Amino acid sequence: MPPSKRPAVRKTPRKTSRGKSGPPRYVHFFAQGAADGSRDDRDLLGGKGANLAEMGNLGLPVPPGFTLSTDVCGWYYEHGESYPRKLQGQVEGALARLEKEMGKRFGDPEDPLLV
């Protein structure tokens, strides 16, 4: 992406999500009745992610899903258009949880999980 089209990378400190052992969490799950975040996490989850998390926490009928944190975008541009090493494992874990919640498998030719 040309530099003029890239989103601005935030240089000011902000809330980040850290796992229990300390490394950043890049993937945040949401579903009806529970979510990894809330409306207060707009800087971390983005506007849509924060709103989906809040609707899930309120018990509204939100289909399960997950949001990549805004940290992923910042990392991408700050590290030569690459992704954090931990991202793939976190996405795979969230996808497995999503498959379990929906009772479907991603890539199933008969009844696929659509993401």
N, C-alpha and C positions, 0 to 999 in steps of 0.2 A: 504494500500500500504506500503510495507517495506520502512524504512527510506532511504535506498540506492537508491530506485527507485523514490522517491519524487522529484519534481522540487525544485530548490533552491528558498527560499523565499527571496524576495528583502528586504534588510535592509536600503537602502539609500532612502532619500526623493525623491518623484517624483510627477508629476502632478496627481491630482485626480479629479474626476468629482463630483461636488456637485450640488444638486438641488437648486432652488431659496430659499427654507427655510433652507438649510444647510445640510440635511442628504445626504450621498453619493448616487449617481445614479449608479446602477449596470448594468442596461440594456440600450443599445444605439441602436436606430432604424436607419435603412438606407433604401433608395428607390431611384428610378431614380429621380433626380432633388433635392434631399435634404437628409441630414444625420445629426445625432447627433455626429459630429466629422469630422476629416479629416486625411490626411496622417501625420499630425504633432502629432497625438494622438497615436502613435505606442506603447508607454509604457502603455497606458491606455486600448487600444482596441486590442492589439496584432497586429502582422503583417497583417494577413488576414482581421481582422476587420477594421483596418486603411485603407487598400487598397479598401475594399468594400465601406467604407464611402467616400473615395476620388472619386471613380468611380461614385457613386451616385451624389455627388456634381457637378461633371463635366457633368451630364446629360446622362451618358452612360446607356444603357438598363440593369440595375441591378434589378433582382427581389427583392421585398421588403423582409426585414428580420430584425433580431436584433442580437446584439453581447453582450455577457456577458463580463463585464470588467475584466481585470486581477486582480482587487481588490478582486473578488470573490474567485479566486484560493488562493490568499494570506490569506484571511479570513478563508478559509476551513482548511488550515494547521495550522494557528495560533490559532484557536479556537476549537481544538479537533475534527477535521473532521466534522464540522457542517457548516451550511450556515447562512448568515445574515438574521435576521427576515424580513427585508424589501424586500428581493429578490423575494419571492413568489408573492407578490402583483405587483411588477414591471414586472415580467415575464408574469403574467396574463394580465396586461394592454397592454404590447407589443403584446401578442398573439391576444388580441381583436382588436388591430389596424391592425395587419397583416390580420386577417379574413376580416375586413372591406375593406382593400386595395385590397385583392384578390377576394372578393365576394364569399368566401367559408368558411366552418366551420370546425374546427379541430375535427376529430372523426366522421364526417358525413358519414354514410354508403353508400350514393348514390354518392356524389361528394366531397371527403374529401380534406381538406387542408393538403398538405404534407409538413412537416417541417424537 
